[in-house]
Amino acid sequence: MSEKIALICGSGNVFSDFDRQNACLAQARATLVAGIICTLYARGLSRREAKGSQGLGIRNSHASATRKYPVSA
């Protein structure tokens, strides 16, 4: 491998790095969802159990998005 790869340091907010509107809001939402996903995994809750617990209103479209990517708690 003689090919050189450029390393670019980001700002810590990927949404801002890609000039997305409302980058701070998007980052806050992503951080919140990541926390929720980690809590679900730590508690061993399924989407159905999480939806029914504590009266949380989790829409199916949002709940299914939480299981697409593996997360280590």
C-alpha positions in Angstrom: 0.0 0.0 0.0 1.9 3.0 -1.2 -1.2 5.0 -1.7 -1.5 8.0 0.7 -4.7 8.8 2.4 -5.5 12.3 3.6 -6.6 12.7 7.2 -9.1 15.4 7.9 -10.1 16.4 11.4 -13.7 17.1 11.9 -15.5 19.6 14.1 -17.1 16.9 16.3 -20.4 17.5 14.6 -20.7 15.5 11.4 -23.8 17.4 10.4 -21.9 20.7 10.6 -19.0 19.2 8.7 -21.4 18.5 5.8 -23.0 22.0 6.0 -26.4 20.7 7.0 -29.0 23.2 8.2 -29.8 23.0 11.9 -26.6 21.0 12.5 -26.7 21.5 16.2 -30.3 20.3 16.5 -29.5 17.2 14.4 -26.5 16.5 16.6 -28.6 16.8 19.7 -31.2 14.4 18.3 -28.6 11.9 17.3 -27.0 12.0 20.7 -30.4 11.5 22.4 -31.3 8.6 20.2 -27.9 7.0 20.8 -28.5 7.3 24.5 -32.0 5.7 24.2 -30.6 2.8 22.1 -27.8 2.1 24.6 -30.4 2.1 27.4 -32.7 -0.3 25.5 -29.8 -2.7 24.9 -28.6 -2.5 28.5 -32.0 -3.3 29.7 -32.5 -6.0 27.1 -35.8 -4.5 25.9 -37.4 -5.3 22.6 -39.0 -2.5 20.6 -42.4 -3.7 21.7 -41.4 -3.8 25.4 -39.9 -0.3 25.1 -42.9 1.0 23.4 -45.2 -0.2 26.2 -43.0 0.7 29.1 -43.5 4.0 31.0 -46.1 5.1 28.5 -43.5 6.1 26.0 -45.0 6.9 22.6 -42.4 5.4 20.2 -43.5 5.3 16.6 -42.8 2.0 14.8 -40.8 3.9 12.1 -38.5 5.3 14.8 -38.3 2.1 16.8 -37.2 0.1 13.8 -34.5 2.6 13.0 -33.0 1.9 16.4 -32.3 -1.8 15.6 -30.6 -1.3 12.2 -27.2 -0.7 13.6 -25.4 -2.7 16.3 -24.5 -0.7 19.4 -22.3 -1.8 22.3 -23.6 -0.4 25.6 
